[in-house]
Amino acid sequence: MEKLASEKVILSSPMSFVGSTARLWRLTSLSSNVWIKWLLLMPPTIALGLLAWSFVFCWYSIFGIFVIPWRLFRRSQRKDKMRALQHREMLQAVKVRPE
């Protein structure tokens, strides 16, 4: 079953461990073939994930306290985007509903 657009929105910051991992994990959905996914897509995804986590750790070790307000502001923007997508999907579902 295909995911809705609002279900694909990642609320976590790209500069967080969860957000960077979720965005990188999308690379594994490029192929539906299990062998291609595990042999060709997983190793680079894991390597990029480790690289991203080391960068995020260094970033927050140095600048972490200064970016907390910015992260809260951006998260609210991503939540608003997800809500707008959900609203559009709901209107579309009501509009298409057979009578």
N, C-alpha and C positions, 0 to 999 in steps of 0.2 A: 504494500500500500504506500502510495506517495505521500510524503510529508507536506503539510501546508507551509506556506511561506513564513507564517508567524512561528511555526515550530522550528524553523531553521535559524532563527535569530539567536545569536549568542550574547547573553547579557553581561557576562564577565569581561573585564577589561583585557585587551590584548597584551597589556603589560602586567598580567598576573599569571600565576602558574596554571590555574584552571582555564583562563581565557586563551592563553597561548596554546595549551594542549588541545582544547576544543577546536581551535582554528586549524591547527596542524592535522588533527584527526580527520578533517574533511578530505585530506589527500587520499585516505584509504577508500573513500567512496567513489574514486574515479573509475574503478573497474568492478563489475559484478562477479568476475571470475575469481574464485577463492584462491587458486594457485598464483595468479598474477598479483592478487592483493598481498598475500603473505610472502612471496618470494621477491617481488620487485618493489612494492610500495611500502611495506612495513619497515624494512631497514633504514631507508632515507627518512621516513617519518620519525622513527625513534631517534636517529642521529640529530635531526633538526630539533626535536623536542628537547634533547639534552642540551643542545646549544642555546635554545631559547630560554630554558630554565636557568642556565648559568648566567646569561645576560640579564634576565629578570632579577636574579639574586643579587648580582653586582649593582644593578640600577637601584634597587630598593635599599641596599646597604649604604649607598652614597646619598641618594636624593629622596628616599622614601617618604620622609615626614613632610616634605614640601609639596608633594603631589596629591595628598589625600583629598583636599577640596576639589581639585580638578577631576579626580576619579569619581567622586560622588556626582558631580555635575554631568559628566559624560555618561555615567550609568543611567541617570534619569533620562537622558536623551535616547539611549538605546531602549529603555522601557517604553518611552513614548512611541518610538518607531514600531515596537512589537505590538502595542495596543492599537495603533493605527492600522497595521496589517490585519489584526484580528477583527477589527471593526469592518474593514473592507471585505474580508472573507465572509463575515456574517451577513452583510448586505447582499453579497453575491449569492449566498446560499438561499436567502429569502426570495431574491429576485428570480432564481432559477427553479424554485420549488414548483412541482407540477400540481395542478388543481384538480 
